[in-house]
Structures are given as C-alpha cells and as structure tokens.
C-alpha cells in the first residue's frame, strides 16, 4: 500500500515527522486510487475489471449473430429466440435500443469472435461464460436441431472464451437426445467410471451449475442456469436407471 511506502521513505529522509507526513499523503493517495478504479484506469482509461451492461449485451448479440449465420441461412425461429431472450432479460425498450445500436455497429465493423471473446474473458467470470455457451446452443437448437456448422462455430467461440473441453462437451450433450452416452458427457466422466465416481461427479456438477452461482445475473440467465441444473439431474437419473443403483 502506498501509505506504508511513503511512510518508510519519509522516515529515511525526515525521521518521525517525515514518516507521519508520508503516511498521511499515502493514505490520501490510497483513497483516491480506490475511488478512481486504480492508477492505470485513471491515466489510460483502459483498465477495467468488469463489463458494462450495455457492452455485455452488444457483445452477446454479436456472438449470437455469428451462430445464427454459421449454417449459411438465417432462421426466423433463431432470430425470435434471441429477441425473446433480450426482451425477457432487459425489457422491450432496452432490447430494441440494443438491436438498433448493434445494426449500426455491424454496418461499419466485421464481427470477430476472437476479439469479442477476448474482451469478455477479461471482464467476466467463468460461470458467466459457461452460461453464454449454453445460450448459444439454445439459439442453434431453436429451429429444431443443432447443425454441425453451428456446433463448430460455438466450439470455436467456447475455445476463445477459454471454456474447458469437458465443460464444452457437457453443455453440448445437453442439447442432444438424452442417452446413457450423453449422460456421461454431461457429468464429465467416462462410461467406465465406478458408481462412486459417478456419484462424486454428480455432486461436483450440481455445485458447478447451481443457480445460486448466477444470483447476480438477470432472470433470463438464471433460467439458463436452472436448465443446466435440470439436465445434470436428468443425466444422473439416466445413469442410475442404467446401472440400477
């Protein structure tokens, strides 16, 4: 902390009076640094620890557009899914404003999955990025099925978002017909896992996807968290029936 550094320096040059003066000045600088968000931010305006709601919405909409266009066609059901989400999450007026801003930006800038993802990685927590991945699969499935090109695009985005391979495969499996094989993928374990390993994996996944982890997010995101939580429950029950425990 600055106050202690200046106190030591003050003592070196002016002994106790210098230490007291350095401590006072350092305390003022510490308080100013905290209130301004840090020296780097105050000087350069680029150091941020979180993303503003408006920026988050625009970047999420940009990723959505990349998924919608991945299979070479624009599905009305996928567009409706995205619009419904934004209206549900932010209200009709704010959602419409976001779409208008996005359309203006898209006219002058090419959408870049790596750039958008890098921005989100530096400003969002991992559970939020897991939910983004889940949301993108929801868009792809809105027309009835997830195409290979859509799945590939989401996988690219997930890698840019630094989503782990097992986490990605787990979320992906939630959007395909429930089967024992998919159930194991959802729990992030191999089919050869013992019963005790299955139970341990289930407890781990319940903890990871518990809706309480996204209490700070909007209601639409909480809904997605509950959907993942339910899929984990279904996967565990499928394996229970298969193994008879």
C-alpha positions in Angstrom: 0.0 0.0 0.0 1.2 3.5 -0.9 0.8 4.9 2.6 3.3 2.5 4.1 5.8 3.0 1.3 5.7 6.8 1.7 5.9 6.4 5.5 9.2 4.5 5.1 10.6 6.9 2.6 9.6 9.8 4.8 11.3 8.3 7.8 14.5 7.7 5.8 14.7 11.5 5.0 13.0 13.3 7.8 12.7 10.6 10.5 9.4 10.6 12.5 8.0 13.9 11.1 8.6 12.6 7.6 7.1 9.2 8.4 3.9 10.8 9.7 3.7 13.2 6.7 4.4 10.3 4.2 1.7 8.2 5.9 -0.9 11.0 5.6 -0.1 11.6 2.0 -0.1 7.9 1.2 -3.5 7.4 2.8 -4.9 10.2 0.6 -3.4 8.6 -2.5 -4.7 5.1 -1.5 -8.2 6.5 -1.0 -8.1 8.3 -4.4 -6.8 5.2 -6.1 -9.6 3.1 -4.8 -12.3 5.6 -5.7 -11.0 6.2 -9.2 -10.7 2.5 -10.0 -6.9 2.3 -10.0 -4.0 4.4 -11.3 -3.9 2.6 -14.7 -7.5 3.2 -15.3 -7.3 6.9 -14.3 -4.3 7.5 -16.5 -5.2 5.4 -19.6 -8.9 4.8 -19.3 -8.4 1.2 -20.4 -8.0 -0.8 -17.2 -11.4 -2.4 -16.4 -12.3 -5.3 -14.2 -15.9 -5.7 -15.4 -18.1 -5.2 -18.5 -20.8 -2.6 -18.5 -24.4 -3.9 -19.1 -24.6 -2.2 -22.5 -21.3 -3.6 -23.7 -22.2 -7.0 -22.5 -25.5 -7.0 -24.4 -23.9 -5.8 -27.6 -21.1 -8.4 -27.4 -23.6 -11.2 -26.6 -25.7 -10.1 -29.6 -22.7 -10.2 -31.8 -21.8 -13.8 -30.8 -25.5 -14.7 -31.4 -25.3 -13.3 -34.9 -22.2 -15.4 -35.6 -24.0 -18.6 -34.6 -27.2 -17.7 -36.5 -25.2 -17.2 -39.7 -23.0 -20.3 -39.2 -25.0 -22.6 -41.3 -25.4 -20.2 -44.2 -29.0 -19.3 -43.5 -30.9 -17.0 -41.1 -33.6 -18.9 -39.3 -36.6 -16.8 -38.1 -37.0 -19.2 -35.1 -33.4 -18.4 -34.1 -33.9 -14.7 -34.5 -37.1 -14.9 -32.4 -35.3 -16.9 -29.7 -32.6 -14.2 -29.4 -35.2 -11.3 -29.4 -37.3 -13.1 -26.9 -34.3 -13.6 -24.6 -33.3 -9.9 -24.8 -36.9 -8.7 -24.2 -37.2 -11.1 -21.3 -33.9 -10.1 -19.8 -33.8 -6.4 -20.4 -37.3 -5.2 -21.3 -38.7 -4.4 -24.8 -37.4 -0.8 -24.9 -33.9 -1.6 -23.9 -33.8 -4.6 -26.1 -34.9 -2.6 -29.1 -32.2 0.0 -28.4 -29.6 -2.7 -28.2 -30.7 -4.1 -31.6 -30.6 -0.7 -33.2 -27.1 0.0 -31.9 -25.9 -3.4 -33.0 -27.2 -2.9 -36.5 -25.3 0.4 -36.7 -22.1 -1.2 -35.5 -22.5 -4.1 -37.9 -22.6 -1.8 -40.9 -19.1 -0.5 -40.1 -17.4 -3.3 -38.3 -16.9 -7.0 -39.1 -17.9 -9.3 -36.3 -14.8 -11.1 -34.8 -15.3 -14.0 -32.5 -11.7 -13.9 -31.1 -11.9 -10.2 -30.4 -15.3 -10.3 -28.8 -14.4 -13.3 -26.7 -11.1 -11.8 -25.6 -13.0 -8.8 -24.4 -15.4 -10.9 -22.4 -12.7 -13.2 -21.0 -11.0 -10.2 -19.4 -14.2 -8.9 -17.9 -16.5 -11.8 -16.9 -16.3 -14.8 -14.6 -16.1 -18.4 -15.8 -19.7 -19.3 -14.7 -21.0 -16.4 -16.8 -19.0 -17.7 -19.8 -20.4 -21.1 -19.3 -23.9 -19.6 -19.4 -23.0 -17.7 -22.7 -22.0 -21.1 -24.2 -25.3 -22.6 -23.1 -27.3 -19.7 -24.5 -25.5 -20.0 -27.9 -26.5 -23.7 -28.1 -30.1 -22.7 -27.2 -30.1 -20.4 -30.3 -28.8 -23.1 -32.5 -31.5 -25.5 -31.3 -34.3 -23.0 -31.7 -35.1 -24.3 -35.2 -35.3 -27.9 -34.0 -31.7 -29.1 -34.2 -28.1 -28.1 -33.8 -26.3 -28.3 -37.2 -22.7 -29.4 -37.5 -21.7 -25.9 -38.7 -23.4 -24.3 -35.7 -21.8 -26.7 -33.3 -18.4 -26.0 -34.8 -18.9 -22.2 -34.5 -20.0 -22.5 -30.9 -16.9 -24.7 -30.2 -14.7 -22.0 -31.7 -16.3 -19.3 -29.6 -16.1 -21.5 -26.5 -12.3 -22.0 -27.1 -11.9 -18.3 -27.4 -13.9 -17.9 -24.2 -11.4 -20.3 -22.6 -14.1 -22.9 -21.8 -12.6 -26.2 -20.8 -13.1 -29.2 -23.2 -15.1 -31.2 -20.7 -17.3 -28.3 -19.8 -18.0 -27.7 -23.5 -18.8 -31.3 -24.2 -21.0 -31.4 -21.1 -23.1 -28.4 -22.3 -23.2 -29.6 -25.9 -24.6 -33.0 -24.7 -27.4 -31.2 -23.0 -28.8 -30.2 -26.5 -29.0 -33.7 -28.0 -31.3 -36.5 -27.3 -30.8 -37.9 -23.8 -28.9 -41.2 -23.8 -26.6 -43.0 -21.5 -23.6 -41.8 -23.6 -24.7 -38.2 -23.4 -25.4 -38.6 -19.7 -21.8 -39.5 -19.0 -20.7 -36.5 -21.1 -22.9 -34.2 -19.1 -21.4 -35.4 -15.9 -17.9 -35.1 -17.5 -16.9 -38.6 -16.8 -16.1 -41.8 -18.9 -18.6 -44.6 -19.2 -16.1 -46.8 -17.4 -16.3 -44.7 -14.2 -17.3 -46.6 -11.0 -20.5 -46.0 -9.2 -18.7 -44.0 -6.5 -17.1 -41.8 -9.2 -20.5 -41.2 -10.9 -21.9 -40.0 -7.6 -18.8 -37.8 -6.9 -19.1 -36.3 -10.4 -22.8 -35.7 -9.9 -22.1 -33.8 -6.7 -19.4 -31.7 -8.4 -21.7 -30.8 -11.3 -24.6 -29.9 -9.0 -22.2 -27.5 -7.2 -20.9 -26.1 -10.5 -24.3 -25.4 -12.1 -26.3 -24.5 -9.1 -28.5 -21.5 -10.0 -27.2 -19.6 -6.9 -23.9 -19.1 -8.7 -25.7 -16.7 -11.1 -27.7 -14.7 -8.5 -26.0 -11.5 -9.7 -27.2 -12.1 -13.3 -30.6 -11.3 -14.8 -33.6 -13.6 -14.7 -33.0 -15.0 -18.2 -29.6 -16.1 -17.2 -30.9 -17.7 -14.0 -33.4 -19.6 -16.2 -30.5 -21.0 -18.2 -28.7 -22.0 -15.0 -31.8 -23.9 -13.9 -32.0 -25.6 -17.3 -28.4 -26.8 -16.9 -29.0 -27.9 -13.4 -32.1 -29.9 -14.5 -30.0 -31.6 -17.3 -27.5 -32.7 -14.7 -30.3 -34.2 -12.6 -31.7 -36.0 -15.7 -28.2 -37.3 -16.7 -27.7 -38.7 -13.2 -31.1 -40.4 -13.1 -30.4 -41.9 -16.6 -27.2 -43.5 -15.3 -28.9 -44.6 -12.1 -31.5 -46.5 -14.2 -28.9 -48.0 -16.4 -26.8 -49.2 -13.5 -29.6 -49.9 -11.1 -28.3 -48.1 -8.0 
